Amino acid sequence: MSRHSHKSNIVSELCDKEIIDLYFARSEDAIKQTDIKYGKYLFSVAERIVHSNLDSEECLNDTYLAAWNSMPPERPAILRAFLTRIMRNIATDRFRQKTRKKRIPPDIIDPLSDFENILIDEHDVQEEYILKEIGERIDQYVRALSERRMYIFMARYYFSRPTDEIAETLGVSVSTVSKELTAIKIGLRQVLESEGYII
């Protein structure tokens, strides 16, 4: 079923309480009504994570099954938020499973010595492709940083300048630079993990 021509514009939607009541009554209409009201939205949530129509559709079905198994006993206060949380967890797990076979060659992260423990399993992929992919992710992250953090990142990880030298150039304390580096690394870690790389 195409999510672009969703039938929610044809069939009248039930309110959240009515849909939840259907789950508690163990009515098969519960999933049908959930799909009518939230199917297109949930599909879009999955698609942004897994980048695949087929996987998104499977995640949607898994989300409905999880909702069916959760209600009862759980009675969510906000059904949309409840379903979104389930979908994000399912889609993220699926994305991780599909990308777990990526291997990051050690030389890619060479100046990023603090990330030397990034590890994907032993299955090979083309090193040139992974090099390009990781480079693009890091480049996007760095370009989004503030001018000061961009300087700190480049100085430390691309030019291997010591933190005390960076601090002196910026006119700040070494501890300030260290805190900035920690924040930058946390941000980069989150970006890489969101792309399915295990750190």
Backbone hydrogen bonds, N-H to C=O, Kabsch-Sander energy under -0.5 kcal/mol:
donor,donor_aa,acceptor,acceptor_aa,energy
6,H,3,R,-0.6
9,N,6,H,-1.0
10,I,7,K,-2.0
11,V,7,K,-2.3
19,I,15,C,-2.0
20,I,16,D,-2.9
21,D,17,K,-2.4
22,L,18,E,-1.4
23,Y,19,I,-1.6
24,F,20,I,-2.2
25,A,21,D,-1.6
26,R,23,Y,-1.4
27,S,22,L,-2.7
30,A,27,S,-2.0
31,I,28,E,-0.6
32,K,28,E,-1.2
33,Q,29,D,-3.1
34,T,30,A,-2.0
35,D,31,I,-2.5
36,I,32,K,-2.1
37,K,33,Q,-2.1
38,Y,34,T,-3.3
39,G,34,T,-0.5
39,G,35,D,-1.5
42,L,38,Y,-3.0
43,F,39,G,-2.5
44,S,40,K,-1.8
45,V,41,Y,-1.8
46,A,42,L,-2.3
47,E,43,F,-2.6
48,R,44,S,-1.7
49,I,45,V,-0.7
49,I,46,A,-1.1
50,V,46,A,-3.1
51,H,47,E,-1.7
56,S,52,S,-2.4
57,E,53,N,-2.3
58,E,54,L,-2.0
59,C,55,D,-2.6
60,L,56,S,-2.1
61,N,57,E,-2.1
62,D,58,E,-2.4
63,T,59,C,-2.2
64,Y,60,L,-2.1
65,L,61,N,-2.1
66,A,62,D,-2.4
67,A,63,T,-2.5
68,W,64,Y,-2.5
69,N,65,L,-2.1
70,S,66,A,-1.2
71,M,67,A,-2.0
74,E,70,S,-2.3
82,F,78,I,-2.2
83,L,79,L,-2.8
84,T,80,R,-2.5
85,R,81,A,-2.2
86,I,82,F,-1.8
87,M,83,L,-2.7
88,R,84,T,-2.8
89,N,85,R,-2.0
90,I,86,I,-2.4
91,A,87,M,-3.2
92,T,88,R,-2.5
93,D,89,N,-2.1
94,R,90,I,-2.2
95,F,91,A,-2.5
96,R,92,T,-2.5
97,Q,93,D,-2.2
98,K,94,R,-2.0
99,T,95,F,-1.7
100,R,96,R,-1.1
102,K,99,T,-1.9
108,I,105,P,-1.8
109,I,105,P,-0.6
109,I,106,P,-0.8
110,D,107,D,-1.0
113,S,111,P,-1.8
115,F,112,L,-2.5
116,E,113,S,-1.5
118,I,115,F,-1.9
119,L,198,I,-1.8
121,D,100,R,-1.4
130,I,126,Q,-1.9
131,L,127,E,-2.7
132,K,128,E,-2.0
133,E,129,Y,-2.6
134,I,130,I,-3.0
135,G,131,L,-2.1
136,E,132,K,-2.1
137,R,133,E,-1.9
138,I,134,I,-2.6
139,D,135,G,-2.4
140,Q,136,E,-2.4
141,Y,137,R,-2.0
142,V,138,I,-2.8
143,R,139,D,-2.4
144,A,140,Q,-1.0
144,A,141,Y,-0.6
145,L,142,V,-1.4
150,M,146,S,-2.7
151,Y,147,E,-2.0
152,I,148,R,-2.4
153,F,149,R,-2.7
154,M,150,M,-2.6
155,A,151,Y,-3.0
156,R,152,I,-2.4
157,Y,153,F,-2.9
158,Y,153,F,-0.5
158,Y,154,M,-1.8
159,F,154,M,-1.5
161,R,155,A,-3.0
166,I,162,P,-1.9
167,A,163,T,-2.7
168,E,164,D,-1.9
169,T,165,E,-2.1
170,L,166,I,-2.2
171,G,167,A,-1.3
172,V,167,A,-2.3
177,V,173,S,-1.7
178,S,174,V,-2.5
179,K,175,S,-2.4
180,E,176,T,-2.2
181,L,177,V,-2.6
182,T,178,S,-2.2
183,A,179,K,-2.3
184,I,180,E,-2.5
185,K,181,L,-2.7
186,I,182,T,-2.4
187,G,183,A,-2.2
188,L,184,I,-2.5
189,R,185,K,-2.7
190,Q,186,I,-2.2
191,V,187,G,-2.0
192,L,188,L,-2.7
193,E,189,R,-2.8
194,S,190,Q,-2.1
195,E,191,V,-0.9
195,E,192,L,-0.6
196,G,193,E,-1.6
197,Y,192,L,-2.3
199,I,197,Y,-0.5
